[in-house]
Amino acid sequence: MELIQNSSELCTLRNGSTAAYHVTIAGDVRNDINVPELIPGQHVQFELAPPFQRKTGGLHVTWENHLGEKQVLDFTLQ
């Protein structure tokens, strides 16, 4: 799983080579995002909160792998 900040307003969550389940993206996003399943190679593009509404300076992504293990990715915005 990889997060890429495309611009000051957009980010993309890129899923690698394994399925991810119960994906949540929280933090400085316009709206929290919940995706039941991301298949390998699938990407999710989303909007960040406007700068004046940002509180954490980052994003927090959680998901479960195919074994049911919880995974976490924290990302600091530029």
Buried (B, 14 or more C-beta within 10 A) or exposed (E): BEBEBEEEEEBEBBBEEEBBEBBEBBBBBEEEBEBEEBEEEBEBEBEBBEEEEBEEEBBBBBBBEEEEEEEEBEBEBE
